[in-house]
């Protein structure tokens, strides 16, 4: 409903054509007629907004992206294409007289996508910590880092490599241990292992085996 005056000297503006037929071709039309002509020029009428239930449904469907597992780098392009597609559909609907609120749909999509990426990042960090803790007692820090970074490939067929092998022993350990208490032997071995293993790790080596 448009309400306004059509008096000769009130609320008028110049127009390229005469809008008031009863005024014999006057080019300054009443403002209410200018608004009426603007509404009429829309053709199908005013733009209609889609029901709120449809917007909520689309937003809930967009949150299903939570169940897609991928890396952040691989997710950037699909997410950008999806957002651009939603924007294109919205513009097409506006051109046909329907308005689709994008805020709720995009919020549902990006909140689910970013939440999934954060969840997977935390899970990978926790898994790396557990794997590091499990491997730390068996292999050196260098091997742990290569396993966690994926540089250490599993090759069941074996491979050739140039390596340096060091064998160490404690001179006269048997007669020495016979003259010591069990607690003294354990303390000697612990101090020996601490020094030797630390030296190997400082030179990017790994301890393959402890015997005796």
C-alpha positions in Angstrom: 0.0 0.0 0.0 1.4 3.4 -1.1 0.0 6.5 0.6 0.9 10.1 -0.5 -0.5 13.4 -1.9 -1.1 14.1 -5.6 -1.7 17.9 -5.2 -0.3 20.3 -7.8 2.3 22.0 -5.5 3.2 19.3 -3.0 5.9 16.5 -3.2 6.6 16.6 -6.9 9.7 15.7 -9.0 10.6 16.0 -12.7 10.3 12.9 -14.8 11.3 12.0 -18.4 7.6 11.1 -19.1 4.3 12.2 -17.8 3.0 9.8 -15.2 -0.3 11.6 -14.2 -2.7 11.4 -17.2 -5.1 13.8 -15.6 -2.6 16.6 -15.5 -2.3 17.1 -19.3 1.3 16.2 -19.9 3.0 17.9 -16.9 6.5 16.5 -16.5 6.7 17.0 -12.7 4.8 14.0 -11.3 3.7 13.5 -7.7 6.2 11.5 -5.6 3.6 8.8 -4.9 3.3 8.1 -8.6 7.1 7.9 -8.9 7.1 5.2 -6.2 4.1 3.4 -7.8 5.9 3.4 -11.2 9.1 1.9 -9.5 7.0 -0.9 -8.0 5.3 -1.5 -11.4 8.6 -1.6 -13.2 9.6 -4.7 -11.2 7.4 -6.7 -13.4 6.6 -9.7 -11.2 6.3 -7.4 -8.1 8.4 -7.1 -5.0 11.2 -9.5 -4.2 9.9 -12.3 -2.0 12.0 -13.9 0.7 12.2 -17.7 1.0 10.5 -19.1 4.1 12.7 -19.2 7.2 12.2 -23.0 7.4 13.9 -23.5 4.0 16.9 -21.3 5.1 17.3 -23.4 8.3 17.0 -26.6 6.3 19.7 -25.5 3.9 21.9 -24.4 6.7 21.5 -27.8 8.4 22.3 -29.6 5.1 25.4 -27.4 4.8 26.6 -28.6 8.2 26.9 -32.1 6.7 30.4 -31.0 5.5 31.5 -32.0 9.1 31.5 -35.7 7.9 34.0 -35.0 5.1 37.5 -35.7 6.2 40.3 -33.9 4.4 43.4 -31.7 4.9 43.2 -27.9 5.2 45.0 -27.4 1.9 42.7 -29.7 0.0 39.6 -28.2 1.6 40.3 -24.6 0.5 39.3 -24.9 -3.2 36.1 -27.0 -2.7 35.0 -24.7 0.1 35.6 -21.6 -2.1 33.8 -23.2 -5.1 30.9 -24.2 -2.9 30.6 -20.6 -1.5 30.8 -19.1 -5.0 28.1 -21.6 -6.2 25.7 -20.6 -3.3 26.3 -16.9 -4.1 25.6 -17.5 -7.8 22.3 -19.4 -7.0 21.3 -16.5 -4.7 21.9 -13.9 -7.4 19.9 -16.0 -9.9 17.0 -16.2 -7.4 17.1 -12.5 -6.9 16.9 -12.0 -10.6 13.7 -14.1 -10.6 12.1 -12.3 -7.7 13.2 -14.5 -4.7 15.7 -13.6 -2.0 17.7 -16.4 -0.2 19.5 -15.2 3.0 23.1 -16.3 2.6 24.2 -15.5 6.1 22.6 -18.5 7.8 23.6 -21.0 5.1 27.2 -19.8 4.9 27.5 -19.7 8.7 26.3 -23.3 8.9 28.8 -24.4 6.2 31.9 -22.6 7.5 31.3 -23.3 11.1 31.0 -27.1 10.4 34.0 -27.0 8.0 36.3 -25.0 10.3 35.1 -27.1 13.3 36.0 -30.3 11.4 39.4 -29.0 10.5 40.1 -28.0 14.1 38.9 -31.4 15.4 41.2 -33.2 13.0 44.1 -31.0 13.8 43.7 -31.7 17.5 43.4 -35.4 16.8 46.5 -35.5 14.7 48.5 -33.6 17.3 47.3 -36.0 20.0 48.2 -39.0 17.8 51.7 -37.6 17.1 52.3 -37.2 20.8 51.1 -40.7 21.6 53.3 -42.1 18.7 56.3 -40.1 19.9 55.8 -41.3 23.4 55.5 -45.0 22.2 58.6 -44.8 20.0 60.8 -42.8 22.2 61.7 -45.9 24.3 62.7 -48.0 21.3 64.4 -45.8 18.7 66.3 -42.5 18.6 64.9 -39.0 18.2 65.9 -38.9 14.6 63.9 -42.0 13.7 60.9 -40.7 15.6 61.0 -37.4 13.7 61.3 -39.3 10.4 58.3 -41.5 11.2 56.1 -38.6 12.3 57.0 -36.5 9.2 56.4 -39.4 6.9 59.9 -39.4 5.4 60.6 -43.0 6.7 58.8 -45.1 4.1 57.9 -48.7 4.8 59.7 -50.9 2.3 59.2 -54.6 2.9 61.6 -55.5 0.2 64.5 -53.8 1.9 67.0 -51.3 0.5 70.7 -50.7 0.3 72.3 -47.9 2.4 75.7 -46.8 3.5 75.8 -46.8 7.3 78.2 -46.6 10.2 77.9 -49.2 12.9 79.4 -48.8 16.3 79.7 -51.7 18.9 80.6 -50.7 22.4 81.3 -52.7 25.5 82.6 -52.2 29.1 86.1 -53.4 29.6 86.4 -56.0 32.3 82.7 -55.9 33.1 82.4 -59.5 34.3 85.1 -59.3 37.1 84.0 -55.8 37.9 80.3 -56.8 38.3 81.3 -59.8 40.5 82.9 -57.5 43.0 79.9 -55.1 43.1 76.5 -55.2 44.6 73.5 -55.7 42.3 72.5 -52.0 43.0 76.0 -50.9 42.1 75.9 -52.8 38.8 72.5 -51.3 37.8 73.8 -47.8 38.7 76.9 -48.4 36.6 74.9 -49.6 33.6 72.5 -46.7 33.8 75.3 -44.1 33.9 77.0 -45.9 31.0 73.8 -46.1 28.9 73.0 -42.5 29.6 76.4 -41.3 28.3 76.7 -43.6 25.3 73.1 -43.2 24.1 73.2 -39.4 24.4 76.4 -39.4 22.4 74.8 -41.5 19.6 71.7 -39.2 19.5 73.8 -36.1 19.4 75.4 -37.4 16.1 72.0 -38.2 14.6 72.4 -41.9 15.2 70.1 -44.5 16.7 70.6 -47.3 19.1 69.7 -50.6 17.4 70.1 -53.0 20.3 71.2 -53.4 23.9 72.5 -56.8 25.0 73.9 -58.4 28.1 
